[in-house]
Amino acid sequence: MNIANIITAICSLLFIMIGADKFLFFMDPPCSLTNSIPTIVWKILGVMQLAGGVLIWLPSYRKYVSGFFVVFMLFFTAVHLINNTYDVGGALSMAVLLGLLTWNPIFIRGKNS
């Protein structure tokens, strides 16, 4: 197993977890933007994150999914900061991991790549 697969697994798990939380509300504390974003937009974001958690495993889509969600996570980090909220750590750390998958430097490709 190479580092890219480990990063993919971590991002997939996080996508599925935060996407499912948009419907099941099991994370505590909840996202500080929950009350500022319309419910339909919240659900659409959840579906996008759940889809990202699945599609990131498909090698032909991985770079597109990770590239899209780098921008997505950075955008919502900015939204958090504009709204003076505190819970940006998850979005920033995912943006970094997804950025590595998008960039795909030699150290994460593995020996056989």
C-alpha positions as CSV (number, residue, x, y, z in Angstrom):
1,M,0.0,0.0,0.0
2,N,1.5,3.3,-1.0
3,I,1.0,6.7,0.6
4,A,-1.5,7.9,-2.0
5,N,-3.8,5.1,-1.1
6,I,-3.5,5.9,2.6
7,I,-4.3,9.6,1.9
8,T,-7.2,8.5,-0.3
9,A,-8.6,6.3,2.5
10,I,-8.3,9.1,5.0
11,C,-10.0,11.6,2.7
12,S,-12.7,9.2,1.7
13,L,-13.5,8.4,5.3
14,L,-13.6,12.1,6.2
15,F,-15.9,12.9,3.2
16,I,-18.3,10.1,4.2
17,M,-18.3,11.2,7.8
18,I,-18.9,14.9,7.2
19,G,-21.3,14.2,4.3
20,A,-23.4,11.8,6.5
21,D,-23.3,14.4,9.3
22,K,-25.2,16.8,7.1
23,F,-28.2,14.4,7.3
24,L,-27.7,12.6,10.6
25,F,-26.2,15.3,12.8
26,F,-23.9,13.0,14.9
27,M,-20.8,15.1,15.2
28,D,-20.4,17.2,18.3
29,P,-19.9,20.1,18.3
30,P,-21.8,20.6,15.0
31,C,-20.4,22.8,12.2
32,S,-20.7,26.5,13.3
33,L,-22.2,27.3,9.9
34,T,-25.2,24.9,10.3
35,N,-27.6,27.7,11.1
36,S,-26.3,30.2,8.5
37,I,-26.6,28.0,5.4
38,P,-30.0,27.1,4.0
39,T,-31.1,23.5,4.6
40,I,-31.3,22.6,0.9
41,V,-27.7,23.9,0.3
42,W,-26.6,21.9,3.4
43,K,-28.1,18.7,2.0
44,I,-26.5,19.4,-1.4
45,L,-23.1,19.8,0.3
46,G,-23.7,16.5,2.1
47,V,-24.5,14.7,-1.2
48,M,-21.4,16.2,-2.8
49,Q,-19.2,15.1,0.1
50,L,-20.7,11.6,0.1
51,A,-20.1,11.3,-3.7
52,G,-16.6,12.6,-3.3
53,G,-15.9,9.9,-0.7
54,V,-16.8,7.2,-3.2
55,L,-15.5,8.8,-6.4
56,I,-12.1,9.5,-5.0
57,W,-11.4,5.7,-5.1
58,L,-11.7,5.7,-8.9
59,P,-8.2,6.3,-10.3
60,S,-9.6,8.1,-13.4
61,Y,-11.5,10.6,-11.3
62,R,-9.2,10.9,-8.3
63,K,-7.3,14.0,-9.6
64,Y,-10.5,15.7,-10.6
65,V,-12.3,15.0,-7.3
66,S,-9.3,16.0,-5.2
67,G,-8.7,19.2,-7.2
68,F,-12.4,20.2,-7.0
69,F,-12.5,19.6,-3.2
70,V,-9.2,21.5,-2.6
71,V,-11.0,24.6,-4.0
72,F,-14.2,23.6,-2.1
73,M,-12.4,23.3,1.2
74,L,-10.5,26.5,0.8
75,F,-13.7,28.3,-0.2
76,F,-15.5,27.1,3.0
77,T,-12.4,27.9,5.1
78,A,-12.8,31.5,3.8
79,V,-16.6,31.4,4.6
80,H,-15.8,30.3,8.1
81,L,-13.2,33.1,8.5
82,I,-15.5,35.7,7.1
83,N,-18.2,34.6,9.6
84,N,-15.7,34.7,12.5
85,T,-16.1,31.0,13.3
86,Y,-13.5,28.7,14.7
87,D,-13.8,25.2,13.1
88,V,-11.6,25.5,10.1
89,G,-9.0,22.9,11.1
90,G,-10.7,20.0,9.4
91,A,-11.2,21.9,6.1
92,L,-7.6,23.1,6.0
93,S,-6.1,19.7,6.8
94,M,-8.3,18.1,4.1
95,A,-7.3,20.8,1.6
96,V,-3.7,19.9,2.3
97,L,-4.2,16.1,1.9
98,L,-6.3,16.6,-1.2
99,G,-3.7,19.0,-2.6
100,L,-1.1,16.3,-2.3
101,L,-3.4,13.9,-4.2
102,T,-3.9,16.5,-6.9
103,W,-0.2,17.4,-7.2
104,N,0.9,13.8,-6.7
105,P,4.5,14.4,-5.9
106,I,7.0,11.5,-6.3
107,F,7.1,10.7,-2.6
108,I,3.4,9.6,-2.5
109,R,3.3,7.7,-5.8
110,G,5.0,4.5,-4.5
111,K,7.9,2.5,-5.8
112,N,6.1,1.1,-8.9
113,S,4.7,4.3,-10.3
